[in-house]
Amino acid sequence: MKQDSDQQQSMQAAYQSWAERHGFANWVLALLWIIAAFFLFQFAALLVFTILVMTREGNIDPVAIYESMTDYLDLFFIGNSTGQILFLGLATWFFVRLHTSSEQRSAFMRFSAPSDTVRNLFLAVVLILSIQPTIWFLGWLNALIPMPEYFTNLQSSQMEMIENFLKSDHILWLTLFHVAVVPAICEEVLYRSYALRAFEKSWGIWPAIIVTGLLFGLYHVQLSNLLPLTGIGILLAYVTWVSKSVFPAMAAHFVNNGGSVLLGTYYPTSAFAEMTPETMPPLWGVVLSLVISGYIVYWMYNQHKKISTGGTSYV
């Protein structure tokens, strides 16, 4: 057994990834792919959306499509999901081969389910729920930062479109699929499976958690929500690291997005209340949120530390 283990370790040591053979830093490739995947995803989403609208409406001026996008939001969701699946999900899976061997790809991306995965799934869901008042507080802080009028107007129009859609007679399970299921899988594959590991290999885990969280916040192109989105990104990256699996982060991501859909559908007034410097959340709620979330974060770290120091290999 020891001989087989030594042989496997020597084979892994002898293997050089494409990035190593060609002198590319892991973080550089990851950053380039995040940028490329974003634009490819947007292009694919727009292309599919345009084709679907023209198929439904027949001969229509393409400019008119984008001027009345609210009328075709159901088709926009289909295009958006198609782009995410193709480029954030599937293409990222193939791109990872530049960093590791095909045999190690699943381990590299933390597609694993250790014995404590079910417990960590539950803790990740509780954590994302308990952190919501803190996320609200970060949104309030973000509202204190002056923003260019262009970005403010852009985000307002996006929120108005989504609000009108959720208030309409939409198919709930289909909306949950597009807004919660697809992003929970595809965005986690790109940021927590791939980017987190690539940055970790270059800089170590803590810089990787912070930087990928920030990139996740920037990816949404919502400067007025940059702080809360970055906070969620950092939290999901941390959960992925301590649980040694991307699946708890996927579950938490789904609950976060799915909860927003349900809240926007049944309680739109609360869900779409404008965040302003005057709408500070209750301080007691933020403190309670931090206490509960901090305890879960600390407990998960201790469990991770016990497993790591107990001789269990971490990949």
Secondary structure, DSSP 8 states (H G I E B T S, - for coil): -HHHHHHHHHHHHH---HHHHTT--HHHHHHHHHHHHHHHHHHHHHHHHHHHHHHHHSS--HHHHHHTGGGGHHHHHHHHHHHIIIIIIIIHHHHGGGTS-TTTHHHHTT----TTHHHHHHHHHHHHHHTHHHHHHHHHHHHTS---HHHHHHHHHHHHHHHHHHHSS--HHHHHIIIIIHHHHHHHIIIIIIIHHHHHHHH-HHHHHHHHHHHHHHHTT-GGGHHHHHHHHHHHHHHHHHHTSSHHHHHHHHHHHHHHHHHHHH-HHHHT----TT----HHHHHHHHHHHHHHHHHHHHHHHHHHHTT----
